[in-house]
Amino acid sequence: MLQVVKKTQASREVDFVSFLKDRLLEKMRAKSSYSMRAFARDLNIDPSLFSKILRGERKLTSRTFFQISEKLSLTPELVRHFAIEMGFKTIPNEIAPTENYWAIPKDAFEVISNWYYFAIFELLGVEGVWTTTKIAKALEIPYIEASLALDRLARMKMIKKEKNVWLKFQTSITTTQYPGSTPGLRQMQRQILDKAKDAMEKTPIEKREQSSLTMAIDASLLPLAKKKIAKFRRELHDFLQSTQKTNEVYNLSLSFYPVTSLSQKGKK
């Protein structure tokens, strides 16, 4: 039993280390001369110690964790997420649900931006007794990925486990409160587009709807058009769940973008 606990603790620590590695790569892409030593300097950590932490050769202490979090200006929600994963004591309060949709903190979303996190959340609203094995099978993902995702969602208070069965903790969730785009949002949208391509080849036409429309528009109406699209998404969501007899999980992906750049050219 002790060996299993140690393994779990190590895997949780890897999540934060992976987060640090991603931040380092982002900085190196932005500035070719940037290095691991420069990152350690910015975090006020000894470069040798930081190198060992990134390689998994040195355990991350709570003191170092909170120091790094402060230097990176992480939000309290994301600090809490990682701190809970690694078993550290933390002070931020729980994030309360808002009205009908629970808003996922922006930084917290970045660590659950794979498509299956949201598919798992919605699957728990489908009639049935959902164990980890059944969830992995239903979504056709490896058991280990399903297990890790479920544990993370539970630590974020989005779902809960009772007698080996997974249940929803929140009713509905949203990410639309973020201004602009984020790496996590772009990653998830790319994955959802890939799933749409797969559906085009593998899913019978009577079980899907994939269509498009190309149109000339008045670009000044774009802000209103985006509001109409957002309203449509919510209305369709509420309609498809109105019977409270859900039996499948679907993705809805809407892309609305210019194929010309006439407005930009006119400004030059």
C-alpha positions as CSV (number, residue, x, y, z in Angstrom):
1,M,0.0,0.0,0.0
2,L,2.8,2.4,0.8
3,Q,4.3,1.9,-2.6
4,V,1.0,2.8,-4.3
5,V,0.7,6.0,-2.3
6,K,4.3,7.0,-3.2
7,K,3.6,6.4,-6.9
8,T,0.4,8.4,-6.8
9,Q,2.2,11.3,-5.0
10,A,5.0,11.2,-7.6
11,S,2.5,11.3,-10.5
12,R,0.8,14.3,-8.9
13,E,4.1,16.2,-8.6
14,V,4.8,15.5,-12.3
15,D,1.8,17.5,-13.3
16,F,3.2,20.7,-11.8
17,V,6.7,19.9,-13.1
18,S,5.2,19.5,-16.6
19,F,3.5,22.8,-16.2
20,L,6.9,24.4,-15.4
21,K,8.4,22.7,-18.4
22,D,5.7,24.1,-20.6
23,R,6.3,27.6,-19.3
24,L,10.0,27.2,-19.9
25,L,9.3,26.1,-23.5
26,E,7.0,29.1,-24.1
27,K,9.7,31.5,-22.9
28,M,12.3,29.8,-25.0
29,R,10.1,30.1,-28.1
30,A,9.5,33.7,-27.4
31,K,13.2,34.4,-26.8
32,S,15.8,32.0,-28.3
33,S,18.5,33.0,-25.9
34,Y,16.3,32.2,-22.9
35,S,17.5,29.1,-20.9
36,M,16.7,27.0,-17.9
37,R,19.2,28.9,-15.9
38,A,17.5,32.2,-16.8
39,F,14.1,30.7,-15.7
40,A,15.6,29.6,-12.4
41,R,17.0,33.1,-11.9
42,D,13.6,34.6,-12.6
43,L,12.1,32.2,-10.0
44,N,14.9,33.0,-7.5
45,I,15.8,29.4,-7.3
46,D,19.3,27.8,-7.4
47,P,19.8,26.6,-11.1
48,S,21.2,23.2,-10.0
49,L,18.2,22.6,-7.7
50,F,15.8,23.7,-10.3
51,S,17.4,21.4,-12.9
52,K,17.0,18.4,-10.6
53,I,13.3,19.3,-9.9
54,L,12.6,19.4,-13.7
55,R,14.4,16.0,-14.1
56,G,12.5,14.5,-11.2
57,E,15.6,14.0,-9.2
58,R,14.6,16.3,-6.3
59,K,11.3,16.4,-4.5
60,L,9.4,19.7,-4.7
61,T,8.9,21.2,-1.2
62,S,5.8,23.2,-0.3
63,R,8.1,26.2,0.3
64,T,9.6,26.0,-3.2
65,F,6.2,25.4,-4.7
66,F,4.6,28.5,-3.2
67,Q,7.7,30.6,-4.1
68,I,7.4,29.5,-7.7
69,S,3.7,30.1,-7.7
70,E,4.2,33.6,-6.5
71,K,7.0,34.4,-9.0
72,L,4.8,33.1,-11.8
73,S,1.8,35.2,-10.5
74,L,-0.5,32.2,-10.6
75,T,-4.0,32.7,-9.6
76,P,-5.2,31.4,-6.2
77,E,-7.4,28.9,-8.0
78,L,-4.5,27.3,-9.9
79,V,-2.3,27.4,-6.8
80,R,-5.0,25.6,-4.9
81,H,-5.4,23.1,-7.7
82,F,-1.7,22.1,-7.7
83,A,-1.3,22.4,-3.9
84,I,-4.2,19.9,-3.4
85,E,-2.8,17.5,-6.0
86,M,0.6,17.4,-4.2
87,G,-0.9,17.3,-0.7
88,F,0.3,20.8,0.4
89,K,-1.7,23.0,2.7
90,T,-3.3,26.0,1.0
91,I,-5.4,29.0,1.9
92,P,-7.6,30.1,-1.2
93,N,-11.3,29.4,-0.7
94,E,-13.3,27.1,-2.8
95,I,-14.6,28.6,-6.1
96,A,-18.3,29.0,-5.8
97,P,-20.6,28.1,-8.7
98,T,-22.3,31.0,-10.5
99,E,-26.0,31.1,-11.4
100,N,-26.7,28.1,-13.8
101,Y,-23.1,27.6,-15.1
102,W,-20.0,27.0,-13.0
103,A,-17.2,29.2,-14.4
104,I,-13.9,27.3,-14.5
105,P,-11.0,29.6,-13.4
106,K,-8.8,30.5,-16.4
107,D,-5.5,29.0,-15.2
108,A,-7.3,25.9,-13.8
109,F,-8.7,25.3,-17.3
110,E,-5.3,25.2,-18.8
111,V,-4.6,21.9,-17.0
112,I,-7.8,20.2,-18.0
113,S,-7.9,21.3,-21.6
114,N,-7.9,17.8,-23.2
115,W,-11.3,17.1,-24.9
116,Y,-12.1,14.1,-22.7
117,Y,-12.2,16.1,-19.4
118,F,-15.4,17.7,-20.6
119,A,-16.7,14.6,-22.2
120,I,-16.2,12.8,-18.8
121,F,-18.1,15.5,-17.0
122,E,-21.0,15.3,-19.4
123,L,-21.0,11.5,-19.4
124,L,-21.7,11.5,-15.7
125,G,-25.0,13.2,-16.6
126,V,-26.0,10.2,-18.7
127,E,-28.2,7.5,-17.1
128,G,-26.1,4.7,-15.7
129,V,-23.6,3.7,-13.0
130,W,-20.3,5.2,-14.1
131,T,-17.1,3.5,-12.8
132,T,-13.7,4.4,-14.1
133,T,-13.6,1.3,-16.4
134,K,-17.0,2.1,-17.9
135,I,-16.0,5.7,-18.5
136,A,-12.8,4.7,-20.3
137,K,-14.6,2.2,-22.4
138,A,-17.4,4.7,-23.3
139,L,-15.0,7.4,-24.5
140,E,-12.5,4.9,-26.0
141,I,-9.6,6.3,-24.0
142,P,-6.9,4.4,-22.0
143,Y,-7.9,3.4,-18.4
144,I,-4.9,5.3,-16.9
145,E,-5.9,8.5,-18.7
146,A,-9.5,8.2,-17.5
147,S,-8.3,7.5,-14.0
148,L,-6.0,10.5,-13.8
149,A,-8.6,12.8,-15.4
150,L,-11.3,11.7,-12.9
151,D,-9.0,12.3,-10.0
152,R,-8.1,15.7,-11.2
153,L,-11.7,16.7,-11.8
154,A,-12.6,15.5,-8.3
155,R,-9.8,17.6,-6.8
156,M,-11.2,20.6,-8.6
157,K,-14.7,19.9,-7.1
158,M,-16.3,19.3,-10.5
159,I,-17.2,15.7,-9.8
160,K,-17.2,13.3,-6.8
161,K,-16.9,9.6,-6.0
162,E,-19.3,7.6,-3.9
163,K,-18.8,3.9,-3.4
164,N,-16.6,3.5,-6.5
165,V,-19.2,5.4,-8.7
166,W,-18.5,8.8,-10.2
167,L,-21.1,11.6,-9.9
168,K,-21.4,15.2,-11.0
169,F,-20.6,17.8,-8.3
170,Q,-21.5,20.8,-10.5
171,T,-24.5,21.0,-12.9
172,S,-23.1,22.8,-15.9
173,I,-19.7,24.4,-16.6
174,T,-18.5,27.2,-18.9
175,T,-15.2,28.7,-20.1
176,T,-16.8,31.6,-22.1
177,Q,-15.9,34.2,-19.4
178,Y,-12.3,34.3,-20.7
179,P,-11.5,37.4,-22.9
180,G,-9.6,36.4,-26.0
181,S,-8.0,33.0,-26.4
182,T,-5.6,30.9,-24.4
183,P,-3.2,28.0,-25.2
184,G,-5.6,25.6,-23.5
185,L,-8.7,26.7,-25.4
186,R,-6.8,26.5,-28.7
187,Q,-5.6,23.0,-27.8
188,M,-9.1,21.8,-27.0
189,Q,-10.6,23.3,-30.1
190,R,-8.0,21.6,-32.3
191,Q,-8.8,18.3,-30.6
192,I,-12.5,18.8,-31.1
193,L,-12.0,19.5,-34.8
194,D,-10.0,16.3,-35.0
195,K,-12.9,14.4,-33.4
196,A,-15.2,16.0,-36.0
197,K,-13.0,14.7,-38.8
198,D,-13.1,11.3,-37.3
199,A,-16.9,11.5,-37.0
200,M,-17.2,12.4,-40.6
201,E,-15.6,9.1,-41.6
202,K,-16.8,6.8,-38.8
203,T,-20.2,8.0,-37.6
204,P,-23.4,7.3,-39.7
205,I,-24.9,10.5,-41.2
206,E,-28.2,10.0,-39.3
207,K,-26.3,10.3,-36.0
208,R,-24.4,13.5,-36.8
209,E,-24.9,16.9,-38.5
210,Q,-21.9,18.5,-40.3
211,S,-22.6,21.4,-42.6
212,S,-21.2,24.8,-43.6
213,L,-22.2,28.1,-45.1
214,T,-20.0,30.7,-46.8
215,M,-21.5,34.2,-46.9
216,A,-20.6,37.8,-47.5
217,I,-21.2,39.8,-44.4
218,D,-21.2,43.3,-42.8
219,A,-18.2,42.9,-40.5
220,S,-19.5,45.6,-38.2
221,L,-22.2,43.2,-37.1
222,L,-19.7,40.6,-36.0
223,P,-20.0,41.4,-32.2
224,L,-23.8,40.9,-32.4
225,A,-23.3,37.7,-34.5
226,K,-21.1,36.2,-31.8
227,K,-23.7,37.0,-29.1
228,K,-26.3,35.2,-31.2
229,I,-24.0,32.2,-31.6
230,A,-23.4,32.1,-27.8
231,K,-27.2,32.3,-27.2
232,F,-27.8,29.5,-29.7
233,R,-25.3,27.2,-28.0
234,R,-27.0,27.7,-24.6
235,E,-30.5,27.3,-26.0
236,L,-29.5,24.1,-27.9
237,H,-27.8,22.7,-24.7
238,D,-30.9,23.4,-22.6
239,F,-33.3,21.9,-25.3
240,L,-31.3,18.7,-25.7
241,Q,-31.3,18.2,-21.9
242,S,-34.9,19.2,-21.3
243,T,-36.2,15.7,-21.0
244,Q,-33.7,14.8,-18.4
245,K,-33.3,11.4,-20.2
246,T,-29.8,11.8,-21.6
247,N,-28.2,8.7,-23.2
248,E,-25.3,10.0,-25.4
249,V,-22.6,12.7,-25.2
250,Y,-22.1,14.9,-28.3
251,N,-19.7,17.7,-29.2
252,L,-21.0,20.9,-30.8
253,S,-18.3,22.8,-32.6
254,L,-19.0,26.1,-34.3
255,S,-16.3,27.9,-36.5
256,F,-17.0,31.4,-37.8
257,Y,-14.1,33.1,-39.4
258,P,-13.1,35.3,-42.4
259,V,-11.7,33.8,-45.6
260,T,-10.7,37.2,-46.9
261,S,-8.9,40.1,-45.4
262,L,-10.5,43.0,-47.3
263,S,-11.1,45.2,-44.2
264,Q,-7.4,44.9,-43.2
265,K,-6.2,45.7,-46.7
266,G,-8.5,48.8,-46.8
267,K,-6.8,50.2,-43.7
268,K,-3.4,50.2,-45.3
